């Protein structure tokens, strides 16, 4: 009996060690990683992540194997990022603004109407300013962003029609666990309620929330237009796509496999941008065919309300002072 107890304690002690490192698995020089995703199966980001895995496994000639856990199987985004920091998962693909919970300047990705269009956002992602943010993230938390791009506008879904800013005053608005989103929708006059992405559909059905927002394709895949059939093209944010890897796991690979991962990330996020731009109008038409009503609204009142709050947000420390103005100066 004593031997059994010792064996059990040994297993419990060693298990976290096996989960916290990439596994040099069935033969020397071969690696096995875990990849977390949060978007609905079939969504744009879900497809991107699966393409990345296929690309890596083929281009590495089978030297890298990746097990994918989609649709919040490993918990919400924050939980998955924490697991990536701990190296219990090595890869994660979603939107950049989640990293604001670790490095505050990533909040700029979540402030409404900050970026004029996809090209403006891409220039910022490729700028020295964003590179410094990414390096701070890597050095402090051990996470390396392999590649990132802009994708689609985020739009509003509601149970009642929204023709203008006056129609959202006081409504229960879903926000994720990102402070910038909370501040945006407070500034616009709603009552923000934190709900995870996987729970939004049910929360709309049950009346826990009255409205939500999201990237066009991801929201369509999650079927938000069913319980919230009024779809308003606020286009208040431009969403992003990225692939990130635990830096210790990355550095532990031979240089040729590092190149494979970087190439795969660049190719697959490019797919997300190209496919996202192509699908935006196509997906909104699908929503209409399935009973949704598309509303085009004057976004100037939304924009003015948020522009007026920028100084206050900088004073609160939501991002570094002057960062918003530096973004605006990018041409």
N, C-alpha and C positions, 0 to 999 in steps of 0.2 A: 504493500500500500504506500509506504514511504517513497519508493522508487517512482510510483505513478505520480505522486504529488510533485516530486522534483521534476519529472518530465513535463507535467502540465505547466509548472511555473517557468520552465525553460522555454516552452513554446510561446507563452504569453510575453516573455521578455524579448524574444527574438522576432516575433511577428512585426512589431512596428519598424524594426530595422529593415526587414524585407520590403515593407510597404514604402519606406522613405527613400529608397534609392532605385534608380533604373536597374533593371535586372539584366546582367550579362548572362543570357539564358542558356539555351541548349548547347552552345559551343562557344569557345573563346572568340571574341570579336563580333558577336551577334548581340543585339540589344532589344529589350522589350520595354515599351513605355505605355503609360495610361494617359488618355486624352479626355478631358471633360468639356461638355457643351451644355448650353442651357436652352437654346431655342427649340421650338416645336419641330418634330420630325418632318422633313420635306421643306422646311423654310430655307431661305437663301443662305443663312449662316450654317445651318445644318448640312446643306449640300456642299458648301465650301469646306467644312471640316472633313467630310468624307472624301472629297477630292484630294485634300492635303494628304490624308492617310494613304490613299491609293498611290499617289505620286511618290511618296517617300518609300513605301514598301517596294514599288517597282524599280525606282531609280537606285535604290540601295542594294538591288539584287537579293532582297530577302534578308539583308543583314540587320534591318530594323523592322520590328513588328510593333504595331500600335493597336491597343485595345480601346475602343471608343465607348464612352458613356454619355449618350445624348439626353436632351430633354430633362435636365435637372435630376438625373438619376443619382448624382453624387451630392445633391443639395443645390441651393440657389447659387447665384454668381459669387457672392461674397464668400460663401463656404468653399466653393471650388478654387477661388483665388488663394484663400488661406491654405488649402491643401497643396496648391502648387508651390507656395512659399515653403511649406514643410517638405516638399518633394515627394509627397505621397501620390500626387499625380504630376506628370511632367509637362503636359501640354494643355492649352485652353484656347478656344477661339470664340470671340464675341465682339463687344463694342468697347472702345477705349475709355469711355467716361467712367466705367466702373473703377478704374484705377485712381480716381479722385479720392477714394477712401484711404489711399496710401500716400499719394503725392498730390497735394491740393491743386496744383496748376492744371491737372487733367480735368478739373471742373469746367474749364473754358469750353470743352467739347459739349457740355450740357446746358450752356446758357443760350436762350433763344435768340435767333436772328444774328448770331455772332459772325457766321460765315455766309458770304453772298451766294456761293454756288459750290459745286463739287471741285472745280478747279482751284478756287480760293482755299478750300479746306485741304486739298492735296498739297498745295504750296506750303501751307503751314506745317503739315505733317513732315514735309521734306526740309523744313527750315532748321537753322541752328537752334532756334528757341525750343522747338519740339524735341530736337535731338538731346538737348540738355535735360529736359524733363524725363526722357526715356532713360538716359544714363543715370540720373538720380534714382529712378525706380529700380534699375538693375543693381546699382551699387548698394542701395539701402535694403532691398528686399530680395535680391537674387533672382529677379525675373527679367528675361531678355525678350523684348518685342522683336520678332523676326521680320514682320512686315505689316503695314496698315494702309488702308485706303478709305475714302468716303464711299457711301453706297446710295442710300435712298432718303427722301424726306420722311420725317415723322409727322403723322397726321392724327386728327382727333376723332374718336369714336364716342358717340353719346346716345343715351336712350331717348332724348328729346332733341329737336332740331337746334343747331347753333348757327345763327346767321351773323352774329357779331359778338364782341366781347361782353356785351350786356347779358347775353344768354348763358354765360358760364359763371356769373356771380353767385357765390355760395354753393355751387354744386359739389358733390362728393367726388373728387378726382383722384384716380389711382396714380400713385408715384412709386418708383422703386426705392431701394435703400441707398439713394444717392442724394446728398444734401442739395446739390444744384437744382435737381428736378423739383424738390420740395420748395425751394426759394422761388423758382420760376412760376410755379402754379399758385403760390401764395401771392406773388406780385401781380398775377393776372386776376386775382379775386376769388379763386376757388377754395374749397376746403380739402387739402391734400390728405389722402389716406394711403398708408404704405401697404401694398399687396404684392406678393411675388408674382412673377410672370405666369407661372404655371397655374396660379389660383385666380387670375383675372377673369376668365370666362365665367366661372362659377360665381364670383363676387358680383359680376354684372347681372347675372341671372337672379341672384338672391337679393339684389338691391343694396348690397354692402357699399358699392360704389355706383355712381351714375354716369361716369365717363372715364375714358382712358386714352392713351395715345401710344403710338409705336411706329416703327418703320413699316412701310406699305406691305411688303411681302411677308414679314414675320407676323404682323397682325392678321393678315389674311390666312396664313397657315394655322394660326391659333383660333380662327373663326370669331374674332371679336365683333364682326359685323352682324352676327346673328342676334345676340342679346342687345347690341347697341347699333342699330341699323342706320343711324344718321352719321355719315362720314364727312367731316369738314376738312377741306384741304388748307389747313393752317400752314403746313410746311414750315413749322416753327424751328425745327432742327434738321440738320443733315446727319444721318446716322453713319457709323463707321464699321469697318470689319478689320480684324487683326488675327494673327496667330502669335501666341506667346509661349515661351518655354522656360522651365527652370534652368537658370544659368549654370548651375553645378552639373546638371545632367548634360547640358549642351557642351560644356568645356570637357566633359569626360569622354567625348566622342573623338575619333580620328578626324583630321581636317577634311578629308573627302566626304565624310558623312555630315559634317557641319555644313559643307557647301550644299549638299543635297537638301538639307532641311531649310536653308535660307532660300534656295531656288524654289522649292516646293511652296514655301510661304508666299513668295512674291507672285508666283504663277496663280495660286489659288485665290489670293485676295484680289488680284486683277480680275479674275473671273467674277468675284462678288461685285466689283464696281461695274464692269461691263454688263453683267446680267441684271444688276439692280437698276441701272439706268434704262435698260431695255424693258424691264418688266413693270415699271411704275405705272404707266398708263394702262397696260394690258391687265394688270391685277385689279385696278380700280373698276375696269369694265366688267371683270368677273364678279366683283362684289355687287354691282348693279344688277347683273343677270340673276344673282341669288337673293335679290330683294332689298339691297341697301340703297340709300339715297345719297348721292354725292352733292355736297354743298361747297360752292366757292365763295369765300368771304373776303372782305377787305381786311388785310392783315395789318394795316398801318396802326390802328389803335393798339393792337397787341405789341407791335414793335416799339411804339412810343412808351408804353408802360414799362417794358423791359429795359429800354435804353435809359430811362429815368432812374432805374434801380441799380445800374452798373456801379456807380460810385459807392453806394451803400454796401454792395456785395464785396467790393474791394476792401472797404473799411472793416467788414466782418472777417476778412481774411479768407474768403472763399477761393481766391487765387491771388497771385502776387500783384502788387500795385503796378499799374502801367501795362500789364499783360494784355488786357482787352484792347488798349490803344495800339499796341505793337501788332496785334492780329489785324486790326483795321488798316494799318499802313501797308500790309502785304498786298501787292498788286499783281 
